[in-house]
């Protein structure tokens, strides 16, 4: 069972979701959908930025929510929830409404499972996985809403051919050291020598007299 959760966790890594996010942009560009390409770049970029900001805030300054063990949005959950529903929607953009809804729902389901996997592999707390997933789903929902107003969006299903190989090689992918990069950036910005960790929440508190 843990192998299953581990594979799902890898499917949300930057090495997998990053190329799919780029494939979506390239796909939109190939269809000359300049406005949607810009919207996708802004929404996806904003989601990524929020993940990085919250992590830097905790690692560098200890800013988090101790009561729910929140130390930053889960990047895996955010990216998965942003790219997979959008990929499903665009792949069946020209199909029936039922097919489009089912493919989008399949993307949402995969994203939710990836968010759950981050808790099972003990990479994130429940609050971080849930909020990361909700952030990504917000990105996807906003993009899909904008894309639904584009009546002349002509796209082939080549995105499916681009995404499937990426998912198949996911278990063999070397993880991108994003956490190490974020930690270095947080320490540089905060001027600290050592990062804040969740251990600060479990440390003994001085008695107040």
C-alpha positions in Angstrom: 0.0 0.0 0.0 2.9 2.4 0.8 4.3 1.8 -2.7 1.0 3.1 -4.1 1.1 6.2 -1.9 4.7 6.8 -2.8 4.0 6.6 -6.5 1.1 9.0 -6.1 3.4 11.4 -4.2 6.0 11.2 -7.0 3.2 12.1 -9.5 2.8 15.4 -7.8 6.6 16.3 -7.8 7.9 19.2 -9.8 9.7 16.8 -12.1 6.2 15.6 -13.2 3.8 18.4 -12.8 6.3 21.1 -14.0 6.6 19.6 -17.5 2.8 19.1 -17.7 2.3 22.7 -16.7 4.6 23.7 -19.5 2.9 21.3 -21.9 -0.4 23.0 -21.2 1.1 26.4 -22.0 2.7 25.1 -25.2 -0.5 23.4 -26.2 -2.4 26.7 -25.8 0.3 28.6 -27.8 0.0 26.0 -30.6 -3.7 26.8 -30.8 -2.8 30.6 -30.9 -4.7 31.1 -27.6 -2.6 34.0 -26.5 -5.0 35.3 -23.8 -5.5 31.8 -22.2 -1.7 31.2 -22.3 -1.1 34.4 -20.3 -4.0 33.6 -17.9 -2.6 30.1 -17.3 1.0 31.4 -16.7 -0.3 34.0 -14.3 -2.6 31.7 -12.3 -0.1 28.8 -12.1 2.7 31.2 -11.3 0.7 32.8 -8.6 -0.1 29.4 -7.0 3.6 28.5 -7.1 4.6 31.8 -5.6 2.2 31.4 -2.7 3.6 28.0 -1.9 7.2 29.4 -1.9 6.3 32.4 0.2 4.6 30.4 2.9 7.5 28.0 3.1 10.1 30.8 3.2 8.1 32.5 5.9 8.2 29.5 8.1 11.7 28.3 7.4 13.2 31.8 7.8 11.0 33.3 10.5 9.0 30.5 12.0 5.7 32.0 10.7 3.1 29.3 10.7 -0.1 28.0 12.4 0.9 25.8 15.3 -2.6 24.7 16.2 -3.1 22.9 12.9 0.6 22.2 12.1 0.7 24.5 9.1 4.2 25.4 7.9 3.4 26.2 4.3 1.2 25.0 1.4 2.1 21.6 0.0 3.7 22.2 -3.4 2.9 18.7 -4.6 -0.8 19.1 -3.8 -1.0 22.6 -5.3 0.7 21.7 -8.5 -1.3 18.4 -9.0 -4.6 20.1 -8.3 -3.8 22.9 -10.8 -2.5 20.8 -13.7 -4.4 17.6 -13.8 -8.0 19.0 -13.9 -6.9 21.5 -16.5 -5.2 18.8 -18.6 -8.4 16.7 -18.4 -10.6 19.7 -19.3 -8.5 20.7 -22.3 -8.0 17.2 -23.6 -11.8 16.9 -24.0 -12.5 20.5 -24.7 -14.1 19.6 -28.1 -16.0 16.6 -26.8 -19.5 16.3 -25.2 -20.2 18.1 -21.9 -20.4 14.7 -20.1 -16.9 13.7 -21.4 -15.5 17.0 -20.5 -16.9 16.9 -17.0 -15.7 13.3 -16.4 -12.2 14.0 -17.6 -12.0 17.1 -15.4 -13.4 15.1 -12.4 -10.8 12.4 -13.0 -8.1 15.1 -12.8 -9.6 16.4 -9.5 -9.7 12.9 -8.1 -6.1 12.2 -9.0 -5.1 15.6 -7.4 -7.0 14.7 -4.2 -5.3 11.3 -4.0 -1.9 13.0 -4.4 -2.7 15.4 -1.6 -3.7 12.5 0.6 -0.4 10.7 -0.3 1.6 13.6 1.0 0.1 12.9 4.5 0.7 9.1 4.2 4.3 9.5 3.3 4.6 12.0 6.2 5.8 14.8 4.0 3.1 17.2 5.1 0.4 17.7 7.8 -3.3 17.4 6.9 -3.7 21.2 6.9 -0.8 21.7 4.5 -2.0 19.0 2.1 -5.6 20.2 2.2 -4.8 23.9 1.8 -2.3 23.1 -1.0 -4.9 21.1 -2.8 -7.6 23.8 -2.4 -5.1 26.4 -3.7 -4.4 24.3 -6.8 -8.1 23.6 -7.4 -8.8 27.4 -7.2 -6.1 27.9 -9.9 -7.7 25.2 -12.1 -11.3 26.4 -11.5 -10.4 30.0 -12.5 -8.6 28.8 -15.6 -11.4 26.5 -16.7 -13.9 29.3 -16.1 -11.9 31.6 -18.4 -11.3 28.8 -21.0 -15.1 28.1 -21.0 -15.7 31.6 -22.3 -13.3 31.0 -25.2 -15.6 29.9 -28.0 -12.9 29.6 -30.7 -10.5 27.4 -28.8 -9.2 24.9 -31.3 -7.0 22.3 -29.6 -6.0 18.7 -30.5 -5.6 16.0 -27.9 -1.8 16.0 -28.2 -1.5 17.0 -24.6 -2.6 13.5 -23.6 0.3 12.1 -25.6 2.6 14.5 -23.8 1.3 13.8 -20.3 1.1 10.0 -20.3 4.8 9.3 -20.7 5.6 11.8 -17.9 3.3 9.9 -15.6 4.7 6.5 -16.6 8.3 7.5 -15.8 7.3 9.2 -12.5 8.4 6.3 -10.2 11.9 6.6 -11.7 12.2 10.3 -11.6 14.9 11.8 -9.3 13.2 14.4 -7.1 14.0 18.0 -7.8 15.7 19.5 -4.6 13.1 22.3 -4.3 13.1 22.1 -0.5 16.8 22.6 -0.4 16.6 25.6 -2.7 13.8 27.2 -0.6 15.7 26.6 2.6 18.8 28.3 1.2 16.7 31.3 0.0 14.9 31.5 3.4 18.2 31.5 5.4 19.7 34.1 3.1 16.7 36.4 3.4 16.3 36.0 7.1 20.0 36.0 8.0 19.6 32.9 10.1 22.2 30.1 10.2 19.6 27.4 10.9 16.1 26.9 9.6 13.0 26.8 11.7 11.5 23.3 11.8 8.3 21.8 13.4 10.5 20.9 16.3 9.9 24.5 17.7 6.3 23.5 18.3 7.3 20.5 20.4 10.0 22.3 22.4 9.4 22.8 26.1 7.9 26.2 26.9 9.3 28.3 29.8 6.9 28.5 32.7 5.1 31.8 33.1 5.1 33.0 36.7 
